[in-house]
Amino acid sequence: MTIKHIGVGPRMSQAVVHGNTAYFAGQVGTAGADIATQTQDCLDAVDRLLAEVGSNKSKLLQVVIWLADMDDFAAMNTVYDGWIDPAAPATRACGEAKLATPDFLVEFIVTAAI
């Protein structure tokens, strides 16, 4: 079975495709922006990667969301709920974690079928 790396950098790939499954690196938004903007930035990045691997939101398998502060849960969900395919929502987990820098408020990690 082949493995394809997308957006290869010195430390990681933005996506790895193995068989009919795509695994995405954590996607973050514009550092220092508010939670709604960062959430939309993350989801826009996910959309771009989905298109690049030949998939779409209806084929999401899992979404893992890390918030720097769970107080942002409702505001993040407002953006997420407007983005997700309501007919085919992925499994999802959301937790609080210290992210790479204090300027990042949210990070999305996605797995999708192709």
Stockholm file with secondary structure:
# STOCKHOLM 1.0

chainA/1-114         MTIKHIGVGPRMSQAVVHGNTAYFAGQVGTAGADIATQTQDCLDAVDRLLAEVGSNKSKLLQVVIWLADMDDFAAMNTVYDGWIDPAAPATRACGEAKLATPDFLVEFIVTAAI
#=GR chainA/1-114 SS CCEEEESCCSSCCSEEEETTEEEECCEECCTTSCHHHHHHHHHHHHHHHHHHHTCCGGGEEEEEEEESCGGGHHHHHHHHHHHSCTTSCCEEEEEECCCSSTTCCEEEEEEEEC
#=GC SS_cons         CCEEEESCCSSCCSEEEETTEEEECCEECCTTSCHHHHHHHHHHHHHHHHHHHTCCGGGEEEEEEEESCGGGHHHHHHHHHHHSCTTSCCEEEEEECCCSSTTCCEEEEEEEEC
//
